[in-house]
Amino acid sequence: MRNNVLPLGATLAFQALVSMAALTVPAIAPAISANVHIPASYVGLFIALVYGASMASSVASGDLIRKVGAVRVTQVCLLLCAAGLGLSAVGSVPFFVLGALLIGAGYGPITPASSHVLVKTTPRHLMSLVFSLKQTGVPLGGALAGALAPLLVLAGGWRLAVLAVAAGCVGTCALAQAIRGQFDDDIDPTWRVGAKGVARSLRIVAQEPALRRLAAASFLFSAVQLCLMTFLVTHLTRGLGMTLVQAGLMLAVAQTAGVVGRVVWGALADRCGRPLLILAGLGGGMALGALAMALLAPSWPLPLTAVVSAVFGATAIGWNGVYLAEVARQAPLGQAVEATGGTLFFTFFGVLVGPPLFALVVENGGSYALAFGLLAVPTIACGAILLAQDLRSRPTAGR
């Protein structure tokens, strides 16, 4: 584990900063709206554009990583995020659209690039834990955006906040140069970059049954994760009559539990050697969390609501590291980058379609409670499929 500290720390920092870049504009949307008179509700479109661009860039990242290296691709991603934030600082709808697309283009390849570095430097029996620790960068970046960006708005306006994060991306890009020689030692300058690389990443997922199951699971799990993060506060305030402060506290509880869960589930997966079993359990845990969230009533005490939020958050936000490590294990030899990019295409797709479908239920006469309850159906089914696969694999693994 000691030899993995530098690559883990570097990839964690990269992940956190890119996540912060993606969430800075949403975190200060009310301030932006008040200044440039763009409806704050447009933040949903901004996030959709970010993740839509992430889908395309993640699946196209394999060729670039092989040609110029994972650290070099990471540096380009940081500069794309900085450029996207810079364009957003102009303050008009067209520039917000372009900015979101550039941020998404930078967000997508970060995980495949990090996986490429960590696969090379992490012992196989520690992969779930190390990948989970690295993935804590996503909620950490969100927390930084939520904590620091509003303070920067108070200090000098929303443009200062956006440009400060952009400057952080540029500075981190410069610092990353110091480790490029160490981790980009396997590049192939003759590698050809093109549309065939995209097709190859998707074909690897399509041809490998284990990767197909993981991609499908990530589609459902990411949809549930974003629904929890997007609608929890609204459900608790409108449906249960909580104050905004109380509901915000419950979201913080869910996020914190997700961070802790990522580390705990990763350690458990490595300890028991059955990551599919852990993912199956997380699917069941999400289903229970969704049902409990649907059953919440105004008469429930706040500590009990916090427990429900924590369980839901620990499972619905905590699955990513175990999933990414298992993708790297199940990938054909030497093709972890392509497998990660290919499966992430479906992960980001779940992010795109989950919240709109949830909102569709609410807008067509359903309640937030009903919409949360419906999330339990696909997650329990997914958990059962992963459990069956784990049980089928045990006799083979024991021969």
N, C-alpha and C positions, 0 to 999 in steps of 0.2 A: 504493500500500500504506500510505503514511503516514496518509492520511485514514481508513484502516480500523482504526487501532490502538485507538481508544476502543471502537467497537462490538465488535471482536474480543475485546479484553481483558475487557469487561463480560460478554459472552455466555459466554466461557470460564470466568469466575469463577462465574457462575450455574450452568453445567453441572456444574462441579466440586463446588459445595456441595450441589446436589440429589443428585448421585451419592453423595456422602459421607453424606448423610442416609439414603439408601436402604440403604447397606451398613454403617452403624454397628451396628445390632442384630446382624446376622450376624457382624460382626467380633469381638463380645464375647459371643457366644452361650454359651460355656462358663461365663463368669462369671455370666451371668444365670441359667443353669440351676442352678448351685451355690447361688445365693441364694434363688431362688423355687421351686425344685424342679419346673421344667418341662423335659422332655427337650430336650437341645440339638438333636436331630434335627428338632424343630419349626421350625428355621430355614428348612428347605426350604419348608414351608407359608407362612412369613412372606414369603419372596421370591416365591413363586407369587402370593400375594395382591397384592404390590406391582406385579408386572408385569401381572397381570390387570386391576387398576384403571388401570394406565398405558395398556393397550389402549383402554379406553373413553374416557379423558380426552384422549388424543392425537387421536383421530378426531373428538372433539367440540370441539376447541380453535379451529377456524377462525373460527366465528362470534364467539366471545369476543374473539379478537385483533382482528378487524375493528371490533368495537363499542367496546372500551375500550383497545385498544393492546397491543402485544407486551410492553412493559415492565410495564404494569399487570398483565397476565396472569402475568408472571414473578413479580411481587411477591406475587400471590395464591398462586402455586405454592410460594414460599418459606414463606409462612405456613401453608399446608396441611402441608408437611413438618414445620414446627416443631410444629404441633398433633399430628400423628401421632406424633412422637417424645415429646411430652409425655404423650400417652395411653399409649404403650408404657412409660413410666417408672412407671406404676401397678403393673405387674408381675403381671398376671393374663391368662389366655388371651383372654377377651373383649376386653380393652383392647389386647392385642397385635394382634388381628384388626382392630379399628377403626383402630388406629394404622397398620398396614400398608396398609389401604385408603386412608387419607388421604395417606400418603406417595406411594402410587401415583398418586393423583389429582393430586398436585403434580408428580410426575416426568414424566408423559406429555406435557403441553403445553410443556415447556421447549424441546424441540428445534424444534417448529413455530414457537414464538415467536422463538427465535434465528435460524431460517432467514429469517423475515420481516424481521428487522433486517438480516441480512447480505446478503440479496438486494438490498436498497435501497442498500447502502453499498459493495458489492464489485464491482470491474470483472469482467466476464464471464470474461476470460482468467485470473483469479486465483481463481475460485470454488472449485475443488477444493482448492487449498492452504489457503485461508482456512477453509473448512468443516472440513478435516482438522485444522487447528490448534485450532479450537474444540472438535472432538470429542475431543481429548486430555484434555479436562476429565473425561470419564467414567473412564478409568483413573487419572487424577490424584486424583479424588475417592475412588476405591477405595483408592488408596495412602495418602491422608490418613486414611481410616477405619481402615485396618490399622495405621498407625503411631501415630496420636494417641489413638484411642479406648482401646486397652489401657493406655496411659500414664495416661490420666485415670481408668481403673478403679483402677489402683494408687494414684493420688493421693487418691481419695475415693469409690470404689465405682462400680458400673455405672450407677446412676442419674445421678450427676454427669456421666459421659461422654455419656449420651444427652441430658441437658438442656443441656450445653455446646454440642453441635452444634445443638440447637434454638435456643439463644440466637444462635448464629452466623447461622442462617437469618433470624431476626428482625432482627438488625443489618444484614445485607446487604439485606433488604427496605427498610429505612429509607434506606440509602445509595443504592439504585436510584432513589429519588425525584428525585435530582439530575439524572439523565439522561432522565427521562421526557419532559420537554417537547421534547427534541431528537429522540427516536426515535419518539414516539407522536404525530407530527404528521399522520398520515393516517387517524385514526379516523373512524368514521361512527356517531355516537350513535343514529341512527335504525335502524341495522342490527338485524334481528330475530334473536334467538337461539332455536333450537329444534331439534327432531329432524330437520328438513329439512337442517340443516347437516351432521349426521352422514351422512345419506344422500348429500348432495352430495359429501362427501369420498370416500366409497367409490365413488360413481358415476364420479367423475373418474378414479380408478384403473382401474375396470372398462372405461371407454370408450377409454382411451389405451393402445394396445399396448405402447408403450415403458415406461409406468408399471407395467403388469401384469408385465412381465418383471423390472423392478427390484424390485417388491414380492415376487415369487416368489424372486428371488435373495436378498433380505434375510431372508426367512423361513428359507431354508436356511443362510445364512451366520451369522445370529444363533444358530441352533440349534447349529451347530458351535462357535461362540465360547463359548457357555455350557457346552457339554460339556467343552471343553478346560479352562476355568477351574474347573469343578466337580469333575472327576474326575482331573485330572492327578496331584495329590498322592497320591490313593488308588491309582492305577495304579502309580506308581513305588514306593510303599512296599510294597503287597501283592504286586504282580506281579514287581517287580524287586529287592525286598529293600533298597531305599534307606532311610536313616534319614529321619526327619521333617525334619530340618534340611536334608539334601541335596535332598529333594523340594521343600521350600519354596523353596529357592534356584532350582530349575528353574522353578517357577511365577513367581518374580520375574523370571527371565530372559525367560520368555514374555511377561509383562506389559510389561516394558521394551521388548522388541522390538516389541510392538504399538504402544506410544506412538511410537517412532521410525518404525515403518512407516506410521502414519497421516500423518505429515508427508511422508515420502519419496514414498509413493504419490500423495498430493495434488499434490506438486510435479511428479512425472512426468506425471500426467494433464494438468496445465495445459501442460507443456512440449510434449508430443506432440499435444495436442488430441484425444486419443482415450480418454476415460474408460472407455468400454465395453471397450476392449482391456485396460486396466489391471484392471478388475473381472474380466474373463475370466481374465487371468493369475493373479489372486488366488484364483479358484476352483480353478485347476490347482495353485497353491501349497498351498492347504489340503488338497487330495487327497494330494499328495506328503507333506505334514506328517503327515496322519492315517495314511498307510501306514507311514511311517518310525516313528511312535510305536507302531504295532502290532507292528513288527518289532524294537523294542528288546529287548535281552537283558541279563541281569545281567553278562555278560562285556564288554559295551561300556564303554569308558572314560567317565568322567564328562564330560570336555570334549565328546565326541561326542554324548552325551545333551543337553548344553547347546545344541549346534548344532541338533539336531532340535527342541528346545523353542523356540529362537529363530526358526527358520523357520516353525514352526507358529504361534507367537504373532504374528509379523510379518504373516502373511496372515490368520489367523482373527480377530485382534483389530484389524488395521490397515485394514479395508476401509470403515469407516463414513463417513468424510468424503467420499471420492470418490462413494460412493453417494448421500449427501444432496445434494451439489452437482449431481449428474446429475438427481436428482428435480426440483430447482429449475429446471434448464435445460429439462427435458422437460415441465414443467407448462404447461398452457394459460396464456396471457398474464394476469397478475394473479391467478393462483390457486395460487401456490407454497405458501401456507399450507395450503390444503385438500389439495393433493397430498402434502405432507409428512406431514400428519396421517393421511391415508388409507393411505399406504404403511407408516407406522410401526405401524399396526394389525397388519399382517402381520409386521413385524419383531418386535414384542413377542410375537406368537403363536408365533413360532419359539422364542423364549426359554422360553415356557411348555411347549411340547411336546417340545423337544429332550432335555433332561436326563431326563425320565421315560421316554422311549423308550430312551435309552441304558441307564438302570438296568434296564429291562425285559429287555433282551438279557442283561445280567449275571445277573439274578436267575433267568433261565430256562436256566441252564446254560452261557451264554457267558462268555468272559473279558473283562476290560477291553481287552485287546489286540484281540480280535475286534470289540468294539463300536467302538473307534477305527478299525479297518480298514474297517468298514462305512460310516463317515462319508465315505470317499473316493468312494463310488459317486455320491451325489447331487451332490457338489460338482464333480466332474469333468464330469458331465453339464450342470450349470448353467454352468460355464465355457465348455463347447462351444457352448451356446445363445447366450451373450453374445458369444462370438467370431464366430459366424455373423452375428449382428445387426450387429456392428461392420463386418464385411466387406461386408454388404449396404448399409450406409449410406455407405460411402466413395465410390462412383461418384456418388451423388446429391449428396454434400457437395462434390464436385470440379467439378460442372458450372457 
